[in-house]
Amino acid sequence: MQSDSPRYWEDYELGKKYPLGSTSFTEQEIVEFARLYDPQSFHVDTEAARASMFGGLIASGWQVTSKLMRLFVDNYIDRRTALGSPGLDEIRWLKPVRPGDTLTAWVECASKVPSKSRSELGIIHEHWGATNQKGELVVTVKGINMVRRRPA
């Protein structure tokens, strides 16, 4: 979500939860994603999924995380100041995501430190989360974001 003025590292508030918006899952997109990237039976075969411990088709955790990333890029980072990420520290898929589910996500600025090696950037440690339409927490992520610092 771009505003007129760039959002620099200094502008992210510690402890603030930033809404990311919502995303829904259809049976077709769950199966299509899984066929390409995670072809386990409970993601691609409705009969096998019914007989599995999940009792029905579920989305791949990688699909859930990918859709959260899309919300993160569209509704949180400033593309003019975002400098990428050195990685994620933790992903937890807490509850299955099923066809028809809608997830509502947020990201919280957990900590901030200026880069020790590059004065033009700062590091933000973030906690992401998403709940389903029942209000159940289904996924958490601990991530790291590199952001341009305000010019001196």
N, C-alpha and C positions, 0 to 999 in steps of 0.2 A: 504494500500500500504506500505509494509514493506521495509525499507532500511536496509543497513548493521548495522548502529548504531541506537540505540533506540531514539525515540523522546520523550523528557521529557517535563514537564509543562513549563519549562523555554524556550523551543524552539518554542512554539506557539506564533506567532506575532500578537499583538493587531492591529485590523483594517484590517488584511489580509483576503482576500477571498480565500478559498481553494476549487478547483473544486472537485465535487463528481462524475461526470460522468452522464450518461443518462440511462433511463429505459423506456421501452415501455409497453403499455397495450393492450391486445387482448380482444375481446368480451368473449371468453371462460374463460380466467382467471378472468375477472371481475365477471362473473356469478358464477364461482366456489368459489371464495373467499367470495362473498356475501352470497351464500347459506350456507356456514359454519359459517360466523361471523356477517353478517349485511343484513339479508334477507328482506330488504325493496323492494317494487315492482319495483322501478326505478333502482335497481341494479340487479334484477334477471329475470325480465319479460319484453321482448322487446316491446310487445304490450302495457302493462301498462305504461312502461317508455315513449313511444311515446305520450300517453295521459297525461302525467304528466307535471308539470311546466318546466321540463328540456327538453322536446321534444325528448327524446331518452335515451338510456341506459347510465348510468354513473357509474364510479368506486366509491366504498365506500371511504370516506376520510380516514378511517382506513387502507385500502389497500394502498392508496397513501403514507400515513405516514410510513407504514411497508416497502414499497419498498425504500423509502428515507433512512430508517434506515439501510437497506442492503447496500446501496451505502456509507453511513457514515462509516459503519464497514469495508467495503472492500477498501475504498479509502481515508480515513481520519485518523482514530485513529490508534495508534500503539498498537497492541495487547499485547506487552510486558509491556507497561506502562499505558494502559487504566485501570481504576479501577471502571468503571460503572458510573451510574448517579442516583442522588436522585430524578430525575423527569424532567418534562417539565413544563415551566411556561405558554406557550401559543401555541396553534395550530390554524391556520386560513386557512380554505379551501375557497379560493377566487373565483375560477372558476371551473366548472365541468371538470373532466377528462373523456374522452370518448374513446371507442375502437379505436385503431389506433394512439392515442396520444403518443408522446414521450416527456418525461420530462427531462430537463437538470438542475442539482441541484448544489448548492454550500453551503458552511458553512463559516461564518465569525466569527473570534475571537473578540467578543464584549468587554469583560473585563476578567481580571484574578486577582485572589486573593489567597494568600497562605492560607491553612487551619489553623484556629485558634486552633483546637484541635489535629490535626495530622500533625506534621512537615514534614512527608514523602510525603504528597500529596498537590496538589493545585487544585483550582476550576477554571474552564473556563466557562464563560457564552457565549453562541453561538447563532447566528441568522442564521437559515437555510432558504433557498428559492429554488423554482424551477419554471421554465418557461416551457410552452409547445412549440411545434414546430412553433407556430405563434409569439413567444416572449412574450406571456402574462404570467404575474405572476399568478400562480395557487395555491400555498401553501406557507405559512411562518410558521416557528416554532421558538420559543425561548426555548433553552435547556440549560442544565447544565451538565458539564462533569467533572469527577474527574480523575486527571492524576498524576502519580507518579512524584515526584520531583527528580532532579538530585542528586545522592548521594554526600554527603559532601566530 
